């Protein structure tokens, strides 16, 4: 396969694809542009599954009958090139039932495409807030299945694959659902591979406002606990049916934690359940899920649980051996962040294709909250990139 890499035409892509060539994942291959053009009916609008800042995703069927989803990058600049290379490398490394793996890719002179298995139930977003929201396919049992499966996928990234991987963009549109509503965490374009012994890194902020951990949104400090925070928001979203950020009358934006905090304080857990479920949920599981989410979204990263602990708690066992009262302290994003935020997935009314909104962030100053790593991380190794 050595000569196959010559189509890439870029050193970054060459490096990434050569690194994954020895991973032992024999389920992916290199596609030609002609193959993917034919499979998607010429990238027809009728085949389009979604569209966003990165480009578009199309449904297709290969000549051997395989249903695929093809991500076609819109811009061929250095940023898009890097995200393509990162995603191809990460997808080539990971093999887990709850992570969307690589089916193949195409890297021609002026085209970059990534090929995945097609997920017939689309994304969690489409069922919570999109075109399927009114049909209530997600009963309580399926929601718990999605929560546990997504958490197990993150556990694998954080603790089992080497080097460890931080996803950096955990959200409802990046949790895809197969024909049995088994969740698969997807979209690794923002992922970071963490060298052994490094606890956190300082990097440019990417992701979706509403899910971003405060230390990441404010200072660019990224660690595994940032994914834990994002998962906590996702878990709240899953059990409540609320959006991570909602726009109130007058244009005021409110986070899901701001909405949930007074209800949790008053012990009104039944009122936290998604109204679309009409009370058909296990109240004990609901309370436990809220408790787990509250731990995940703690403002101090060192006080959040690991994904190993989260998975155990979701399965009904708390390895910490202690029970803590359910409390949540909402983090309010500064107005400067909210003003810079771009229209996101959640401002789509569900009638059009799903839009991936990454937001635009600059260097933000925050006076009220101290950088946790200045006090708790002096002895921990840090990388800067």
C-alpha positions as CSV (number, residue, x, y, z in Angstrom):
1,X,0.0,0.0,0.0
2,X,3.0,2.3,0.1
3,X,2.3,3.9,-3.2
4,X,-1.3,4.6,-2.3
5,X,-0.3,7.6,-0.1
6,X,0.9,9.5,-3.1
7,X,-2.6,10.8,-3.8
8,X,-2.6,12.9,-0.7
9,X,-0.5,15.6,-2.0
10,X,0.2,17.0,1.5
11,X,2.8,16.1,4.1
12,X,0.4,16.5,7.0
13,X,-2.0,14.0,5.5
14,X,0.9,11.7,4.5
15,X,2.2,11.7,8.1
16,X,-1.3,11.0,9.6
17,X,-2.2,8.2,7.2
18,X,1.2,6.6,7.5
19,X,0.9,6.6,11.3
20,X,-2.4,4.7,11.1
21,X,-1.3,2.2,8.5
22,X,0.1,-0.1,11.2
23,X,-2.8,0.0,13.6
24,X,-4.3,-3.3,12.5
25,X,-7.7,-1.9,11.6
26,X,-8.3,-3.7,8.3
27,X,-11.9,-2.4,7.9
28,X,-11.0,0.9,6.2
29,X,-9.6,1.6,2.7
30,X,-8.8,4.4,0.4
31,X,-11.7,5.5,-1.9
32,X,-11.3,7.3,-5.2
33,X,-13.2,10.5,-5.8
34,X,-15.0,8.8,-8.7
35,X,-16.3,6.0,-6.4
36,X,-17.7,8.5,-3.9
37,X,-19.1,10.7,-6.6
38,X,-21.0,7.8,-7.9
39,X,-22.1,6.5,-4.5
40,X,-23.6,9.8,-3.5
41,X,-25.3,10.4,-6.9
42,X,-22.9,13.2,-7.7
43,X,-23.1,14.6,-4.1
44,X,-26.8,15.3,-4.8
45,X,-28.8,17.7,-2.6
46,X,-31.2,14.8,-2.2
47,X,-28.4,12.8,-0.6
48,X,-27.3,15.5,1.8
49,X,-27.6,14.5,5.5
50,X,-26.2,17.7,7.1
51,X,-24.2,20.8,6.5
52,X,-21.9,22.9,8.6
53,X,-18.7,25.0,8.9
54,X,-16.6,22.0,7.8
55,X,-18.6,21.3,4.7
56,X,-21.4,18.7,4.0
57,X,-22.2,15.1,4.8
58,X,-23.9,12.9,2.2
59,X,-25.6,9.5,2.2
60,X,-24.3,7.1,-0.3
61,X,-24.3,3.4,-1.4
62,X,-21.2,1.7,-2.7
63,X,-21.3,-0.8,-5.6
64,X,-21.2,-3.7,-3.2
65,X,-24.4,-2.3,-1.4
66,X,-22.7,-0.8,1.7
67,X,-24.5,2.3,3.0
68,X,-22.0,5.1,3.8
69,X,-21.9,8.7,5.0
70,X,-19.4,10.9,3.3
71,X,-18.0,14.0,4.9
72,X,-16.8,16.4,2.1
73,X,-14.7,19.3,3.3
74,X,-15.7,22.6,2.0
75,X,-12.4,24.6,2.2
76,X,-9.0,23.4,1.4
77,X,-6.9,25.6,3.7
78,X,-4.3,24.7,6.3
79,X,-6.9,24.6,9.1
80,X,-9.2,22.2,7.2
81,X,-6.2,20.2,6.1
82,X,-5.1,19.8,9.7
83,X,-8.5,18.8,11.0
84,X,-8.8,16.2,8.2
85,X,-5.4,14.8,9.1
86,X,-6.3,14.7,12.8
87,X,-9.6,13.0,12.2
88,X,-8.2,10.4,9.8
89,X,-5.4,9.6,12.3
90,X,-7.7,9.3,15.3
91,X,-10.4,7.3,13.5
92,X,-7.7,4.9,12.3
93,X,-6.5,4.4,15.9
94,X,-9.8,3.8,17.7
95,X,-11.8,0.6,17.7
96,X,-14.8,0.5,20.1
97,X,-18.4,-0.3,19.6
98,X,-19.4,3.2,20.8
99,X,-17.0,5.2,18.6
100,X,-17.8,5.8,14.9
101,X,-14.8,4.2,13.1
102,X,-13.2,5.0,9.8
103,X,-14.6,3.3,6.8
104,X,-12.2,5.0,4.5
105,X,-11.1,8.3,3.0
106,X,-10.2,10.1,-0.2
107,X,-7.4,12.7,-0.4
108,X,-7.0,13.9,-4.0
109,X,-5.2,17.0,-5.1
110,X,-8.0,19.4,-4.2
111,X,-10.5,17.1,-2.4
112,X,-10.6,15.8,1.2
113,X,-13.4,13.3,2.0
114,X,-13.9,11.0,5.0
115,X,-16.1,7.9,4.8
116,X,-18.1,6.4,7.7
117,X,-20.8,3.8,8.1
118,X,-24.2,5.3,7.7
119,X,-26.2,5.6,10.9
120,X,-29.9,5.2,10.1
121,X,-31.2,7.0,13.2
122,X,-28.9,10.0,12.5
123,X,-27.9,11.9,15.7
124,X,-29.1,12.4,19.2
125,X,-29.7,16.0,18.3
126,X,-32.2,15.1,15.7
127,X,-34.2,13.1,18.3
128,X,-34.0,15.7,21.1
129,X,-34.4,18.9,19.2
130,X,-34.6,18.1,15.4
131,X,-36.8,16.5,12.9
132,X,-37.6,13.4,15.1
133,X,-38.2,15.2,18.4
134,X,-42.0,15.1,18.1
135,X,-42.0,11.3,17.4
136,X,-40.4,10.5,20.8
137,X,-38.4,7.5,19.7
138,X,-36.2,7.9,22.8
139,X,-38.0,6.3,25.7
140,X,-36.3,6.3,29.1
141,X,-34.6,2.9,28.5
142,X,-33.0,4.1,25.3
143,X,-31.8,7.3,26.9
144,X,-30.0,5.4,29.6
145,X,-28.5,3.1,26.9
146,X,-27.3,6.1,25.0
147,X,-25.8,7.7,28.2
148,X,-23.9,4.6,29.2
149,X,-22.7,3.8,25.6
150,X,-21.5,7.4,25.1
151,X,-19.7,7.3,28.4
152,X,-18.0,4.0,27.6
153,X,-16.8,5.4,24.3
154,X,-15.2,8.3,26.2
155,X,-13.8,6.0,28.8
156,X,-12.0,4.1,26.0
157,X,-10.6,7.4,24.6
158,X,-9.4,8.6,28.0
159,X,-8.1,5.4,29.6
160,X,-7.7,2.5,27.1
161,X,-6.3,3.8,23.9
162,X,-2.6,4.9,23.7
163,X,-1.9,7.8,23.6
164,X,-5.0,9.0,25.4
165,X,-7.4,11.1,23.4
166,X,-9.4,14.1,24.4
167,X,-12.4,14.6,22.0
168,X,-13.0,18.3,22.7
169,X,-16.4,18.5,21.0
170,X,-18.8,16.2,22.9
171,X,-22.4,17.3,22.0
172,X,-25.7,15.8,20.9
173,X,-25.0,16.2,17.2
174,X,-21.8,14.2,17.6
175,X,-23.6,11.2,19.2
176,X,-24.9,9.1,16.3
177,X,-27.4,6.3,16.6
178,X,-27.4,3.0,14.7
179,X,-30.5,1.0,13.8
180,X,-30.8,-0.3,17.4
181,X,-30.2,3.2,18.9
182,X,-26.8,2.2,20.1
183,X,-24.7,5.4,20.4
184,X,-21.5,6.1,18.5
185,X,-19.4,9.1,19.4
186,X,-18.3,10.8,16.2
187,X,-16.4,13.8,14.7
188,X,-12.8,13.7,15.9
189,X,-11.6,16.8,13.9
190,X,-10.9,18.7,17.2
191,X,-9.4,15.7,19.0
192,X,-6.1,16.0,20.9
193,X,-3.7,13.1,21.5
194,X,-2.2,13.4,25.0
195,X,1.4,12.3,25.5
196,X,2.1,10.0,28.4
197,X,2.5,11.9,31.7
198,X,0.8,15.1,30.5
199,X,-2.2,16.0,32.5
200,X,-3.4,19.0,30.4
201,X,-2.5,21.2,27.5
202,X,-3.0,24.8,26.6
203,X,-4.4,25.2,23.1
204,X,-6.7,27.3,21.0
205,X,-10.3,27.0,22.1
206,X,-12.6,25.0,19.8
207,X,-15.9,23.3,20.4
208,X,-19.5,24.4,21.0
209,X,-20.5,26.9,23.6
210,X,-22.9,25.4,26.1
211,X,-20.7,22.3,26.4
212,X,-17.4,24.0,27.0
213,X,-15.8,23.6,30.5
214,X,-15.1,27.0,32.0
215,X,-11.3,26.5,32.3
216,X,-11.2,25.6,28.6
217,X,-13.5,28.4,27.4
218,X,-11.6,31.0,29.4
219,X,-8.0,30.0,29.3
220,X,-7.7,27.2,26.7
221,X,-6.7,24.6,29.3
222,X,-7.8,21.3,27.9
223,X,-7.7,18.0,29.7
224,X,-9.8,14.8,30.0
225,X,-11.9,16.6,32.6
226,X,-13.1,19.0,29.8
227,X,-14.7,16.0,28.1
228,X,-16.2,15.0,31.4
229,X,-17.8,18.5,31.8
230,X,-19.2,18.3,28.2
231,X,-20.6,14.8,29.0
232,X,-22.3,16.2,32.1
233,X,-24.1,18.8,30.0
234,X,-25.0,16.1,27.4
235,X,-26.4,13.9,30.2
236,X,-28.5,16.8,31.5
237,X,-29.7,17.4,27.9
238,X,-30.6,13.8,27.5
239,X,-32.7,13.4,30.6
240,X,-34.3,16.8,30.6
241,X,-34.8,17.4,26.8
242,X,-33.5,21.0,27.3
243,X,-31.0,22.7,25.1
244,X,-27.5,23.5,26.5
245,X,-28.2,27.2,25.8
246,X,-31.7,28.5,25.2
247,X,-32.7,31.9,24.0
248,X,-35.3,33.6,26.3
249,X,-37.6,36.5,25.3
250,X,-35.6,39.6,24.9
251,X,-32.6,37.8,23.5
252,X,-31.2,36.7,26.9
253,X,-29.4,33.4,26.8
254,X,-29.7,30.8,29.7
255,X,-27.6,27.7,30.1
256,X,-29.1,24.4,31.1
257,X,-27.3,24.4,34.4
258,X,-28.9,27.8,35.2
259,X,-32.3,26.4,34.4
260,X,-31.7,23.2,36.5
261,X,-30.0,24.7,39.5
262,X,-33.2,26.0,41.3
263,X,-35.1,22.8,40.6
264,X,-32.3,20.6,42.0
265,X,-32.0,22.9,45.1
266,X,-35.7,22.4,45.8
267,X,-35.5,18.7,45.2
268,X,-38.0,18.9,42.3
269,X,-36.5,16.0,40.3
270,X,-39.7,15.0,38.6
271,X,-39.8,18.4,37.1
272,X,-36.4,17.9,35.5
273,X,-37.6,14.9,33.4
274,X,-38.2,15.6,29.7
275,X,-41.9,16.5,29.4
276,X,-42.1,14.4,26.2
277,X,-41.7,11.3,28.3
278,X,-44.9,12.1,30.2
279,X,-43.6,10.8,33.4
280,X,-42.6,7.4,32.0
281,X,-39.1,7.3,33.6
282,X,-37.5,5.6,36.6
283,X,-37.3,8.4,39.2
284,X,-34.4,6.9,41.0
285,X,-32.4,6.6,37.8
286,X,-33.4,10.2,36.9
287,X,-32.1,11.4,40.3
288,X,-28.9,9.4,39.9
289,X,-28.4,10.8,36.4
290,X,-28.8,14.3,37.6
291,X,-26.4,13.6,40.5
292,X,-23.8,12.3,38.0
293,X,-24.3,15.3,35.7
294,X,-23.8,17.6,38.7
295,X,-20.5,16.0,39.6
296,X,-19.4,16.2,35.9
297,X,-20.1,20.0,35.6
298,X,-18.2,21.1,38.8
299,X,-16.4,24.3,38.1
300,X,-13.1,22.9,39.4
301,X,-11.7,20.3,37.0
302,X,-9.9,18.3,39.7
303,X,-13.2,17.7,41.5
304,X,-14.9,16.1,38.5
305,X,-15.0,12.3,38.3
306,X,-13.1,10.4,35.7
307,X,-15.1,8.6,32.9
308,X,-14.3,5.3,34.6
309,X,-16.2,6.6,37.7
310,X,-19.0,8.0,35.5
311,X,-19.6,4.7,33.7
312,X,-19.7,2.8,37.1
313,X,-22.2,5.3,38.5
314,X,-24.4,5.1,35.4
315,X,-24.5,1.3,35.8
316,X,-25.6,1.7,39.5
317,X,-22.3,1.3,41.3
318,X,-20.3,4.2,42.8
319,X,-16.7,3.1,43.2
320,X,-16.0,6.1,45.4
321,X,-18.0,4.3,48.1
322,X,-19.9,7.4,49.2
323,X,-23.1,9.2,48.5
324,X,-23.1,12.9,48.1
325,X,-26.1,15.2,48.2
326,X,-27.2,16.2,44.7
327,X,-26.3,19.8,44.1
328,X,-25.4,21.8,41.0
329,X,-23.6,25.1,40.7
330,X,-24.3,26.7,37.4
331,X,-21.5,28.3,35.4
332,X,-22.6,31.4,33.5
333,X,-20.6,32.2,30.5
334,X,-19.4,35.8,30.3
335,X,-21.5,38.0,28.0
336,X,-18.4,38.5,25.7
337,X,-18.4,34.7,25.0
338,X,-22.2,34.7,24.4
339,X,-21.9,37.6,22.0
340,X,-19.0,36.0,20.1
341,X,-20.8,32.6,19.8
342,X,-22.0,31.7,16.4
343,X,-25.4,30.2,15.6
344,X,-25.3,26.6,16.8
345,X,-27.0,23.3,16.3
346,X,-29.7,24.5,18.7
347,X,-30.8,27.6,16.9
348,X,-31.9,25.3,14.0
349,X,-35.6,24.9,14.0
350,X,-35.4,21.3,12.8
351,X,-36.7,22.0,9.4
352,X,-33.4,22.3,7.7
353,X,-30.2,20.3,7.8
354,X,-28.3,20.1,11.0
355,X,-25.8,22.8,11.4
356,X,-22.5,22.4,13.3
357,X,-21.8,25.7,15.1
358,X,-18.3,25.8,16.5
359,X,-18.4,29.4,17.8
360,X,-15.7,31.9,17.6
361,X,-13.4,32.6,20.5
362,X,-10.6,34.9,21.3
363,X,-8.5,35.4,24.4
364,X,-11.0,36.1,27.2
365,X,-10.3,37.6,30.6
366,X,-12.2,36.3,33.6
367,X,-11.8,38.1,36.9
368,X,-14.3,36.2,39.1
369,X,-12.9,32.7,38.6
370,X,-9.3,31.7,39.3
371,X,-7.4,29.5,36.9
372,X,-7.6,26.1,38.8
373,X,-4.3,24.9,37.4
374,X,-2.4,27.8,39.1
375,X,-3.4,26.3,42.5
376,X,-3.9,22.6,41.9
377,X,-1.7,21.8,38.9
378,X,1.7,23.2,39.7
379,X,3.1,19.8,40.3
380,X,1.4,18.3,37.2
381,X,3.2,18.2,33.9
382,X,1.6,20.4,31.2
383,X,2.1,20.6,27.5
384,X,1.7,23.8,25.4
385,X,0.6,23.5,21.8
